[in-house]
Amino acid sequence: MKKSNKKKDDQTVSVSDHLNHDLVEKLKAVKKGLTKEQEEREAVLERKKIEERKQREKNKSFEELLNESSLTWKDFK
């Protein structure tokens, strides 16, 4: 019974405890850089979607705009 408790204590040791401090810092820096790149990609993608939406809105025909309108001719009778 005591042997199994000792094994559980050994398993709680993290990977960073076994790695060199410099290596851990390098890995954290790489992670931070990758996170920043991902955020930049998402921002670019969002700007692209907004621009595409503006272009679609700009190129709509009169019929499409009329169909999307909530106004009805009965309101103006």
PDB file with one MODEL, atoms N, CA, C and O in Angstrom:
MODEL        1
ATOM      1  N   MET A   1       0.823  -1.193   0.000  1.00  0.00           N
ATOM      2  CA  MET A   1       0.000   0.000   0.000  1.00  0.00           C
ATOM      3  C   MET A   1       0.862   1.250   0.000  1.00  0.00           C
ATOM      4  O   MET A   1       0.552   2.200  -0.718  1.00  0.00           O
ATOM      5  N   LYS A   2       1.916   1.280   0.768  1.00  0.00           N
ATOM      6  CA  LYS A   2       2.776   2.450   0.827  1.00  0.00           C
ATOM      7  C   LYS A   2       3.549   2.647  -0.468  1.00  0.00           C
ATOM      8  O   LYS A   2       3.868   3.779  -0.829  1.00  0.00           O
ATOM      9  N   LYS A   3       3.854   1.567  -1.168  1.00  0.00           N
ATOM     10  CA  LYS A   3       4.579   1.682  -2.437  1.00  0.00           C
ATOM     11  C   LYS A   3       3.754   2.428  -3.480  1.00  0.00           C
ATOM     12  O   LYS A   3       4.302   3.228  -4.238  1.00  0.00           O
ATOM     13  N   SER A   4       2.469   2.185  -3.529  1.00  0.00           N
ATOM     14  CA  SER A   4       1.619   2.856  -4.517  1.00  0.00           C
ATOM     15  C   SER A   4       1.517   4.351  -4.212  1.00  0.00           C
ATOM     16  O   SER A   4       1.446   5.158  -5.139  1.00  0.00           O
ATOM     17  N   ASN A   5       1.508   4.735  -2.944  1.00  0.00           N
ATOM     18  CA  ASN A   5       1.476   6.154  -2.585  1.00  0.00           C
ATOM     19  C   ASN A   5       2.757   6.848  -3.030  1.00  0.00           C
ATOM     20  O   ASN A   5       2.720   7.998  -3.466  1.00  0.00           O
ATOM     21  N   LYS A   6       3.871   6.167  -2.926  1.00  0.00           N
ATOM     22  CA  LYS A   6       5.150   6.741  -3.341  1.00  0.00           C
ATOM     23  C   LYS A   6       5.168   6.960  -4.850  1.00  0.00           C
ATOM     24  O   LYS A   6       5.702   7.964  -5.322  1.00  0.00           O
ATOM     25  N   LYS A   7       4.592   6.030  -5.612  1.00  0.00           N
ATOM     26  CA  LYS A   7       4.534   6.167  -7.056  1.00  0.00           C
ATOM     27  C   LYS A   7       3.666   7.364  -7.446  1.00  0.00           C
ATOM     28  O   LYS A   7       3.994   8.083  -8.390  1.00  0.00           O
ATOM     29  N   LYS A   8       2.584   7.578  -6.742  1.00  0.00           N
ATOM     30  CA  LYS A   8       1.719   8.721  -7.029  1.00  0.00           C
ATOM     31  C   LYS A   8       2.465  10.028  -6.778  1.00  0.00           C
ATOM     32  O   LYS A   8       2.306  10.983  -7.539  1.00  0.00           O
ATOM     33  N   ASP A   9       3.262  10.082  -5.740  1.00  0.00           N
ATOM     34  CA  ASP A   9       4.048  11.279  -5.456  1.00  0.00           C
ATOM     35  C   ASP A   9       5.064  11.530  -6.556  1.00  0.00           C
ATOM     36  O   ASP A   9       5.302  12.682  -6.917  1.00  0.00           O
ATOM     37  N   ASP A  10       5.667  10.486  -7.093  1.00  0.00           N
ATOM     38  CA  ASP A  10       6.636  10.610  -8.182  1.00  0.00           C
ATOM     39  C   ASP A  10       5.962  11.106  -9.456  1.00  0.00           C
ATOM     40  O   ASP A  10       6.588  11.822 -10.238  1.00  0.00           O
ATOM     41  N   GLN A  11       4.725  10.748  -9.678  1.00  0.00           N
ATOM     42  CA  GLN A  11       4.020  11.138 -10.890  1.00  0.00           C
ATOM     43  C   GLN A  11       3.597  12.600 -10.873  1.00  0.00           C
ATOM     44  O   GLN A  11       3.335  13.173 -11.930  1.00  0.00           O
ATOM     45  N   THR A  12       3.526  13.209  -9.706  1.00  0.00           N
ATOM     46  CA  THR A  12       3.102  14.600  -9.628  1.00  0.00           C
ATOM     47  C   THR A  12       4.220  15.571  -9.998  1.00  0.00           C
ATOM     48  O   THR A  12       3.974  16.771 -10.118  1.00  0.00           O
ATOM     49  N   VAL A  13       5.427  15.082 -10.178  1.00  0.00           N
ATOM     50  CA  VAL A  13       6.536  15.934 -10.577  1.00  0.00           C
ATOM     51  C   VAL A  13       6.296  16.374 -12.017  1.00  0.00           C
ATOM     52  O   VAL A  13       6.031  15.547 -12.890  1.00  0.00           O
ATOM     53  N   SER A  14       6.389  17.679 -12.261  1.00  0.00           N
ATOM     54  CA  SER A  14       6.109  18.187 -13.601  1.00  0.00           C
ATOM     55  C   SER A  14       7.335  18.063 -14.502  1.00  0.00           C
ATOM     56  O   SER A  14       8.454  17.834 -14.041  1.00  0.00           O
ATOM     57  N   VAL A  15       7.091  18.218 -15.779  1.00  0.00           N
ATOM     58  CA  VAL A  15       8.158  18.115 -16.768  1.00  0.00           C
ATOM     59  C   VAL A  15       9.152  19.244 -16.577  1.00  0.00           C
ATOM     60  O   VAL A  15      10.356  19.051 -16.747  1.00  0.00           O
ATOM     61  N   SER A  16       8.653  20.425 -16.223  1.00  0.00           N
ATOM     62  CA  SER A  16       9.549  21.573 -16.064  1.00  0.00           C
ATOM     63  C   SER A  16      10.544  21.372 -14.920  1.00  0.00           C
ATOM     64  O   SER A  16      11.601  22.003 -14.903  1.00  0.00           O
ATOM     65  N   ASP A  17      10.218  20.512 -13.980  1.00  0.00           N
ATOM     66  CA  ASP A  17      11.149  20.222 -12.894  1.00  0.00           C
ATOM     67  C   ASP A  17      12.377  19.470 -13.400  1.00  0.00           C
ATOM     68  O   ASP A  17      13.457  19.570 -12.817  1.00  0.00           O
ATOM     69  N   HIS A  18      12.210  18.727 -14.475  1.00  0.00           N
ATOM     70  CA  HIS A  18      13.307  17.927 -15.016  1.00  0.00           C
ATOM     71  C   HIS A  18      14.092  18.666 -16.099  1.00  0.00           C
ATOM     72  O   HIS A  18      15.202  18.254 -16.436  1.00  0.00           O
ATOM     73  N   LEU A  19      13.543  19.740 -16.648  1.00  0.00           N
ATOM     74  CA  LEU A  19      14.197  20.451 -17.730  1.00  0.00           C
ATOM     75  C   LEU A  19      15.074  21.576 -17.202  1.00  0.00           C
ATOM     76  O   LEU A  19      14.884  22.076 -16.093  1.00  0.00           O
ATOM     77  N   ASN A  20      16.016  21.950 -18.011  1.00  0.00           N
ATOM     78  CA  ASN A  20      16.891  23.071 -17.714  1.00  0.00           C
ATOM     79  C   ASN A  20      16.051  24.355 -17.706  1.00  0.00           C
ATOM     80  O   ASN A  20      15.136  24.505 -18.516  1.00  0.00           O
ATOM     81  N   HIS A  21      16.360  25.269 -16.801  1.00  0.00           N
ATOM     82  CA  HIS A  21      15.609  26.521 -16.677  1.00  0.00           C
ATOM     83  C   HIS A  21      15.646  27.317 -17.983  1.00  0.00           C
ATOM     84  O   HIS A  21      14.629  27.879 -18.390  1.00  0.00           O
ATOM     85  N   ASP A  22      16.801  27.371 -18.641  1.00  0.00           N
ATOM     86  CA  ASP A  22      16.911  28.109 -19.898  1.00  0.00           C
ATOM     87  C   ASP A  22      16.000  27.522 -20.970  1.00  0.00           C
ATOM     88  O   ASP A  22      15.373  28.254 -21.735  1.00  0.00           O
ATOM     89  N   LEU A  23      15.936  26.209 -21.016  1.00  0.00           N
ATOM     90  CA  LEU A  23      15.091  25.542 -21.993  1.00  0.00           C
ATOM     91  C   LEU A  23      13.620  25.851 -21.731  1.00  0.00           C
ATOM     92  O   LEU A  23      12.850  26.065 -22.668  1.00  0.00           O
ATOM     93  N   VAL A  24      13.239  25.873 -20.481  1.00  0.00           N
ATOM     94  CA  VAL A  24      11.860  26.194 -20.125  1.00  0.00           C
ATOM     95  C   VAL A  24      11.534  27.616 -20.570  1.00  0.00           C
ATOM     96  O   VAL A  24      10.457  27.857 -21.115  1.00  0.00           O
ATOM     97  N   GLU A  25      12.440  28.553 -20.349  1.00  0.00           N
ATOM     98  CA  GLU A  25      12.225  29.943 -20.757  1.00  0.00           C
ATOM     99  C   GLU A  25      12.112  30.054 -22.278  1.00  0.00           C
ATOM    100  O   GLU A  25      11.280  30.807 -22.785  1.00  0.00           O
ATOM    101  N   LYS A  26      12.947  29.309 -23.006  1.00  0.00           N
ATOM    102  CA  LYS A  26      12.877  29.320 -24.470  1.00  0.00           C
ATOM    103  C   LYS A  26      11.528  28.786 -24.947  1.00  0.00           C
ATOM    104  O   LYS A  26      10.921  29.345 -25.861  1.00  0.00           O
ATOM    105  N   LEU A  27      11.067  27.713 -24.331  1.00  0.00           N
ATOM    106  CA  LEU A  27       9.772  27.138 -24.712  1.00  0.00           C
ATOM    107  C   LEU A  27       8.627  28.106 -24.425  1.00  0.00           C
ATOM    108  O   LEU A  27       7.682  28.203 -25.209  1.00  0.00           O
ATOM    109  N   LYS A  28       8.710  28.819 -23.310  1.00  0.00           N
ATOM    110  CA  LYS A  28       7.684  29.813 -22.990  1.00  0.00           C
ATOM    111  C   LYS A  28       7.693  30.943 -24.015  1.00  0.00           C
ATOM    112  O   LYS A  28       6.636  31.432 -24.414  1.00  0.00           O
ATOM    113  N   ALA A  29       8.900  31.360 -24.444  1.00  0.00           N
ATOM    114  CA  ALA A  29       9.009  32.421 -25.444  1.00  0.00           C
ATOM    115  C   ALA A  29       8.424  31.967 -26.774  1.00  0.00           C
ATOM    116  O   ALA A  29       7.730  32.736 -27.439  1.00  0.00           O
ATOM    117  N   VAL A  30       8.698  30.730 -27.165  1.00  0.00           N
ATOM    118  CA  VAL A  30       8.150  30.189 -28.412  1.00  0.00           C
ATOM    119  C   VAL A  30       6.626  30.128 -28.326  1.00  0.00           C
ATOM    120  O   VAL A  30       5.931  30.472 -29.282  1.00  0.00           O
ATOM    121  N   LYS A  31       6.113  29.692 -27.186  1.00  0.00           N
ATOM    122  CA  LYS A  31       4.665  29.619 -27.001  1.00  0.00           C
ATOM    123  C   LYS A  31       4.046  31.007 -27.116  1.00  0.00           C
ATOM    124  O   LYS A  31       3.004  31.175 -27.749  1.00  0.00           O
ATOM    125  N   LYS A  32       4.682  31.991 -26.509  1.00  0.00           N
ATOM    126  CA  LYS A  32       4.173  33.357 -26.567  1.00  0.00           C
ATOM    127  C   LYS A  32       4.183  33.871 -28.007  1.00  0.00           C
ATOM    128  O   LYS A  32       3.237  34.529 -28.440  1.00  0.00           O
ATOM    129  N   GLY A  33       5.257  33.570 -28.750  1.00  0.00           N
ATOM    130  CA  GLY A  33       5.347  33.985 -30.142  1.00  0.00           C
ATOM    131  C   GLY A  33       4.275  33.336 -31.002  1.00  0.00           C
ATOM    132  O   GLY A  33       3.669  33.999 -31.844  1.00  0.00           O
ATOM    133  N   LEU A  34       4.040  32.065 -30.799  1.00  0.00           N
ATOM    134  CA  LEU A  34       3.019  31.350 -31.567  1.00  0.00           C
ATOM    135  C   LEU A  34       1.625  31.867 -31.234  1.00  0.00           C
ATOM    136  O   LEU A  34       0.772  31.978 -32.114  1.00  0.00           O
ATOM    137  N   THR A  35       1.398  32.178 -29.981  1.00  0.00           N
ATOM    138  CA  THR A  35       0.105  32.735 -29.582  1.00  0.00           C
ATOM    139  C   THR A  35      -0.117  34.081 -30.257  1.00  0.00           C
ATOM    140  O   THR A  35      -1.215  34.368 -30.733  1.00  0.00           O
ATOM    141  N   LYS A  36       0.923  34.901 -30.299  1.00  0.00           N
ATOM    142  CA  LYS A  36       0.818  36.215 -30.936  1.00  0.00           C
ATOM    143  C   LYS A  36       0.541  36.065 -32.434  1.00  0.00           C
ATOM    144  O   LYS A  36      -0.292  36.784 -32.985  1.00  0.00           O
ATOM    145  N   GLU A  37       1.235  35.134 -33.091  1.00  0.00           N
ATOM    146  CA  GLU A  37       1.013  34.892 -34.518  1.00  0.00           C
ATOM    147  C   GLU A  37      -0.427  34.454 -34.777  1.00  0.00           C
ATOM    148  O   GLU A  37      -1.054  34.896 -35.740  1.00  0.00           O
ATOM    149  N   GLN A  38      -0.945  33.585 -33.914  1.00  0.00           N
ATOM    150  CA  GLN A  38      -2.323  33.097 -34.070  1.00  0.00           C
ATOM    151  C   GLN A  38      -3.308  34.253 -33.931  1.00  0.00           C
ATOM    152  O   GLN A  38      -4.262  34.347 -34.702  1.00  0.00           O
ATOM    153  N   GLU A  39      -3.087  35.129 -32.960  1.00  0.00           N
ATOM    154  CA  GLU A  39      -3.971  36.278 -32.770  1.00  0.00           C
ATOM    155  C   GLU A  39      -3.924  37.206 -33.983  1.00  0.00           C
ATOM    156  O   GLU A  39      -4.953  37.737 -34.401  1.00  0.00           O
ATOM    157  N   GLU A  40      -2.728  37.402 -34.549  1.00  0.00           N
ATOM    158  CA  GLU A  40      -2.591  38.245 -35.733  1.00  0.00           C
ATOM    159  C   GLU A  40      -3.327  37.642 -36.916  1.00  0.00           C
ATOM    160  O   GLU A  40      -3.999  38.358 -37.659  1.00  0.00           O
ATOM    161  N   ARG A  41      -3.207  36.327 -37.101  1.00  0.00           N
ATOM    162  CA  ARG A  41      -3.919  35.650 -38.188  1.00  0.00           C
ATOM    163  C   ARG A  41      -5.426  35.808 -38.032  1.00  0.00           C
ATOM    164  O   ARG A  41      -6.135  36.058 -39.007  1.00  0.00           O
ATOM    165  N   GLU A  42      -5.911  35.661 -36.805  1.00  0.00           N
ATOM    166  CA  GLU A  42      -7.350  35.803 -36.562  1.00  0.00           C
ATOM    167  C   GLU A  42      -7.810  37.230 -36.838  1.00  0.00           C
ATOM    168  O   GLU A  42      -8.899  37.437 -37.373  1.00  0.00           O
ATOM    169  N   ALA A  43      -6.989  38.213 -36.477  1.00  0.00           N
ATOM    170  CA  ALA A  43      -7.343  39.612 -36.728  1.00  0.00           C
ATOM    171  C   ALA A  43      -7.394  39.893 -38.230  1.00  0.00           C
ATOM    172  O   ALA A  43      -8.293  40.587 -38.706  1.00  0.00           O
ATOM    173  N   VAL A  44      -6.429  39.352 -38.972  1.00  0.00           N
ATOM    174  CA  VAL A  44      -6.411  39.536 -40.425  1.00  0.00           C
ATOM    175  C   VAL A  44      -7.636  38.886 -41.049  1.00  0.00           C
ATOM    176  O   VAL A  44      -8.268  39.464 -41.933  1.00  0.00           O
ATOM    177  N   LEU A  45      -7.968  37.705 -40.598  1.00  0.00           N
ATOM    178  CA  LEU A  45      -9.134  36.987 -41.116  1.00  0.00           C
ATOM    179  C   LEU A  45     -10.418  37.768 -40.829  1.00  0.00           C
ATOM    180  O   LEU A  45     -11.297  37.855 -41.687  1.00  0.00           O
ATOM    181  N   GLU A  46     -10.526  38.328 -39.640  1.00  0.00           N
ATOM    182  CA  GLU A  46     -11.710  39.113 -39.283  1.00  0.00           C
ATOM    183  C   GLU A  46     -11.817  40.361 -40.158  1.00  0.00           C
ATOM    184  O   GLU A  46     -12.904  40.697 -40.629  1.00  0.00           O
ATOM    185  N   ARG A  47     -10.694  41.050 -40.379  1.00  0.00           N
ATOM    186  CA  ARG A  47     -10.710  42.230 -41.251  1.00  0.00           C
ATOM    187  C   ARG A  47     -11.105  41.851 -42.675  1.00  0.00           C
ATOM    188  O   ARG A  47     -11.824  42.593 -43.345  1.00  0.00           O
ATOM    189  N   LYS A  48     -10.634  40.698 -43.131  1.00  0.00           N
ATOM    190  CA  LYS A  48     -10.971  40.229 -44.472  1.00  0.00           C
ATOM    191  C   LYS A  48     -12.469  39.940 -44.584  1.00  0.00           C
ATOM    192  O   LYS A  48     -13.091  40.283 -45.590  1.00  0.00           O
ATOM    193  N   LYS A  49     -13.048  39.320 -43.568  1.00  0.00           N
ATOM    194  CA  LYS A  49     -14.475  39.033 -43.576  1.00  0.00           C
ATOM    195  C   LYS A  49     -15.281  40.330 -43.606  1.00  0.00           C
ATOM    196  O   LYS A  49     -16.270  40.430 -44.332  1.00  0.00           O
ATOM    197  N   ILE A  50     -14.866  41.314 -42.826  1.00  0.00           N
ATOM    198  CA  ILE A  50     -15.565  42.599 -42.798  1.00  0.00           C
ATOM    199  C   ILE A  50     -15.497  43.263 -44.164  1.00  0.00           C
ATOM    200  O   ILE A  50     -16.493  43.802 -44.648  1.00  0.00           O
ATOM    201  N   GLU A  51     -14.328  43.226 -44.785  1.00  0.00           N
ATOM    202  CA  GLU A  51     -14.161  43.838 -46.108  1.00  0.00           C
ATOM    203  C   GLU A  51     -15.028  43.130 -47.149  1.00  0.00           C
ATOM    204  O   GLU A  51     -15.647  43.787 -47.986  1.00  0.00           O
ATOM    205  N   GLU A  52     -15.080  41.807 -47.106  1.00  0.00           N
ATOM    206  CA  GLU A  52     -15.921  41.056 -48.038  1.00  0.00           C
ATOM    207  C   GLU A  52     -17.397  41.396 -47.835  1.00  0.00           C
ATOM    208  O   GLU A  52     -18.145  41.531 -48.803  1.00  0.00           O
ATOM    209  N   ARG A  53     -17.814  41.534 -46.579  1.00  0.00           N
ATOM    210  CA  ARG A  53     -19.202  41.882 -46.283  1.00  0.00           C
ATOM    211  C   ARG A  53     -19.522  43.270 -46.838  1.00  0.00           C
ATOM    212  O   ARG A  53     -20.601  43.483 -47.392  1.00  0.00           O
ATOM    213  N   LYS A  54     -18.597  44.207 -46.693  1.00  0.00           N
ATOM    214  CA  LYS A  54     -18.807  45.551 -47.235  1.00  0.00           C
ATOM    215  C   LYS A  54     -18.917  45.512 -48.757  1.00  0.00           C
ATOM    216  O   LYS A  54     -19.756  46.204 -49.334  1.00  0.00           O
ATOM    217  N   GLN A  55     -18.079  44.711 -49.408  1.00  0.00           N
ATOM    218  CA  GLN A  55     -18.126  44.597 -50.867  1.00  0.00           C
ATOM    219  C   GLN A  55     -19.449  44.000 -51.332  1.00  0.00           C
ATOM    220  O   GLN A  55     -20.025  44.463 -52.316  1.00  0.00           O
ATOM    221  N   ARG A  56     -19.934  42.981 -50.636  1.00  0.00           N
ATOM    222  CA  ARG A  56     -21.217  42.375 -51.000  1.00  0.00           C
ATOM    223  C   ARG A  56     -22.340  43.391 -50.840  1.00  0.00           C
ATOM    224  O   ARG A  56     -23.215  43.493 -51.699  1.00  0.00           O
ATOM    225  N   GLU A  57     -22.315  44.137 -49.747  1.00  0.00           N
ATOM    226  CA  GLU A  57     -23.342  45.150 -49.506  1.00  0.00           C
ATOM    227  C   GLU A  57     -23.296  46.229 -50.589  1.00  0.00           C
ATOM    228  O   GLU A  57     -24.332  46.714 -51.045  1.00  0.00           O
ATOM    229  N   LYS A  58     -22.106  46.586 -50.981  1.00  0.00           N
ATOM    230  CA  LYS A  58     -21.912  47.629 -51.990  1.00  0.00           C
ATOM    231  C   LYS A  58     -22.422  47.185 -53.359  1.00  0.00           C
ATOM    232  O   LYS A  58     -22.906  48.009 -54.135  1.00  0.00           O
ATOM    233  N   ASN A  59     -22.319  45.904 -53.659  1.00  0.00           N
ATOM    234  CA  ASN A  59     -22.671  45.389 -54.977  1.00  0.00           C
ATOM    235  C   ASN A  59     -24.087  44.821 -55.062  1.00  0.00           C
ATOM    236  O   ASN A  59     -24.431  44.179 -56.054  1.00  0.00           O
ATOM    237  N   LYS A  60     -24.895  45.041 -54.060  1.00  0.00           N
ATOM    238  CA  LYS A  60     -26.263  44.523 -54.099  1.00  0.00           C
ATOM    239  C   LYS A  60     -27.096  45.293 -55.116  1.00  0.00           C
ATOM    240  O   LYS A  60     -26.912  46.489 -55.342  1.00  0.00           O
ATOM    241  N   SER A  61     -28.014  44.557 -55.712  1.00  0.00           N
ATOM    242  CA  SER A  61     -28.917  45.185 -56.675  1.00  0.00           C
ATOM    243  C   SER A  61     -30.046  45.878 -55.933  1.00  0.00           C
ATOM    244  O   SER A  61     -30.251  45.672 -54.737  1.00  0.00           O
ATOM    245  N   PHE A  62     -30.773  46.703 -56.675  1.00  0.00           N
ATOM    246  CA  PHE A  62     -31.909  47.403 -56.093  1.00  0.00           C
ATOM    247  C   PHE A  62     -32.941  46.418 -55.555  1.00  0.00           C
ATOM    248  O   PHE A  62     -33.527  46.640 -54.496  1.00  0.00           O
ATOM    249  N   GLU A  63     -33.158  45.337 -56.283  1.00  0.00           N
ATOM    250  CA  GLU A  63     -34.135  44.328 -55.865  1.00  0.00           C
ATOM    251  C   GLU A  63     -33.734  43.697 -54.529  1.00  0.00           C
ATOM    252  O   GLU A  63     -34.577  43.512 -53.652  1.00  0.00           O
ATOM    253  N   GLU A  64     -32.459  43.369 -54.376  1.00  0.00           N
ATOM    254  CA  GLU A  64     -31.997  42.776 -53.119  1.00  0.00           C
ATOM    255  C   GLU A  64     -32.168  43.745 -51.952  1.00  0.00           C
ATOM    256  O   GLU A  64     -32.595  43.355 -50.865  1.00  0.00           O
ATOM    257  N   LEU A  65     -31.832  45.002 -52.189  1.00  0.00           N
ATOM    258  CA  LEU A  65     -32.001  46.004 -51.140  1.00  0.00           C
ATOM    259  C   LEU A  65     -33.468  46.187 -50.777  1.00  0.00           C
ATOM    260  O   LEU A  65     -33.814  46.332 -49.605  1.00  0.00           O
ATOM    261  N   LEU A  66     -34.322  46.178 -51.791  1.00  0.00           N
ATOM    262  CA  LEU A  66     -35.752  46.326 -51.555  1.00  0.00           C
ATOM    263  C   LEU A  66     -36.310  45.149 -50.770  1.00  0.00           C
ATOM    264  O   LEU A  66     -37.129  45.328 -49.869  1.00  0.00           O
ATOM    265  N   ASN A  67     -35.864  43.939 -51.117  1.00  0.00           N
ATOM    266  CA  ASN A  67     -36.341  42.748 -50.410  1.00  0.00           C
ATOM    267  C   ASN A  67     -35.884  42.723 -48.956  1.00  0.00           C
ATOM    268  O   ASN A  67     -36.591  42.198 -48.096  1.00  0.00           O
ATOM    269  N   GLU A  68     -34.728  43.276 -48.677  1.00  0.00           N
ATOM    270  CA  GLU A  68     -34.216  43.295 -47.309  1.00  0.00           C
ATOM    271  C   GLU A  68     -34.847  44.411 -46.478  1.00  0.00           C
ATOM    272  O   GLU A  68     -34.788  44.374 -45.249  1.00  0.00           O
ATOM    273  N   SER A  69     -35.428  45.367 -47.112  1.00  0.00           N
ATOM    274  CA  SER A  69     -36.014  46.500 -46.417  1.00  0.00           C
ATOM    275  C   SER A  69     -37.253  46.070 -45.644  1.00  0.00           C
ATOM    276  O   SER A  69     -38.006  45.208 -46.097  1.00  0.00           O
ATOM    277  N   SER A  70     -37.461  46.666 -44.486  1.00  0.00           N
ATOM    278  CA  SER A  70     -38.640  46.343 -43.682  1.00  0.00           C
ATOM    279  C   SER A  70     -39.811  47.267 -44.009  1.00  0.00           C
ATOM    280  O   SER A  70     -40.901  47.096 -43.462  1.00  0.00           O
ATOM    281  N   LEU A  71     -39.608  48.213 -44.868  1.00  0.00           N
ATOM    282  CA  LEU A  71     -40.667  49.152 -45.233  1.00  0.00           C
ATOM    283  C   LEU A  71     -41.642  48.494 -46.217  1.00  0.00           C
ATOM    284  O   LEU A  71     -41.253  47.704 -47.077  1.00  0.00           O
ATOM    285  N   THR A  72     -42.890  48.840 -46.062  1.00  0.00           N
ATOM    286  CA  THR A  72     -43.924  48.365 -46.991  1.00  0.00           C
ATOM    287  C   THR A  72     -44.670  49.553 -47.553  1.00  0.00           C
ATOM    288  O   THR A  72     -44.777  50.588 -46.895  1.00  0.00           O
ATOM    289  N   TRP A  73     -45.189  49.419 -48.765  1.00  0.00           N
ATOM    290  CA  TRP A  73     -45.896  50.521 -49.407  1.00  0.00           C
ATOM    291  C   TRP A  73     -47.182  50.863 -48.663  1.00  0.00           C
ATOM    292  O   TRP A  73     -47.665  51.992 -48.751  1.00  0.00           O
ATOM    293  N   LYS A  74     -47.744  49.896 -47.928  1.00  0.00           N
ATOM    294  CA  LYS A  74     -48.975  50.120 -47.187  1.00  0.00           C
ATOM    295  C   LYS A  74     -48.782  51.158 -46.081  1.00  0.00           C
ATOM    296  O   LYS A  74     -49.731  51.843 -45.700  1.00  0.00           O
ATOM    297  N   ASP A  75     -47.566  51.275 -45.571  1.00  0.00           N
ATOM    298  CA  ASP A  75     -47.287  52.264 -44.522  1.00  0.00           C
ATOM    299  C   ASP A  75     -47.424  53.686 -45.036  1.00  0.00           C
ATOM    300  O   ASP A  75     -47.645  54.605 -44.247  1.00  0.00           O
ATOM    301  N   PHE A  76     -47.297  53.888 -46.331  1.00  0.00           N
ATOM    302  CA  PHE A  76     -47.286  55.220 -46.900  1.00  0.00           C
ATOM    303  C   PHE A  76     -48.580  55.573 -47.635  1.00  0.00           C
ATOM    304  O   PHE A  76     -48.663  56.624 -48.270  1.00  0.00           O
ATOM    305  N   LYS A  77     -49.579  54.712 -47.554  1.00  0.00           N
ATOM    306  CA  LYS A  77     -50.876  54.969 -48.190  1.00  0.00           C
ATOM    307  C   LYS A  77     -51.637  56.051 -47.502  1.00  0.00           C
ATOM    308  O   LYS A  77     -52.747  56.385 -47.917  1.00  0.00           O
TER     309      LYS A  77
ENDMDL
END
